[in-house]
């Protein structure tokens, strides 16, 4: 278990993906932001879904993704729809 998988919403599989795309620490995840981190993961894993995007945002904010504010989820859903390819 590394630093990233100690964050809420981040399991070992997502941690491995983040490391693979060059995001090795919580600070780098925060710097990249959920959208950029998700796009990087999407480039290596076509199955990256909206829940992964929500999970990344929740990890940055320190909350379960289910508890993200409604407006944040709305913005992320719009981003996802524009980039799901």
Buried (B, 14 or more C-beta within 10 A) or exposed (E): EBBBBEBBBBEEEBBEBBBEBEBBEBEBBBEBEBBBBBBBBBEEBEEBEBEBBBBBBBBBBEBEBEEBEEEBBEBBEEBBEEEEE
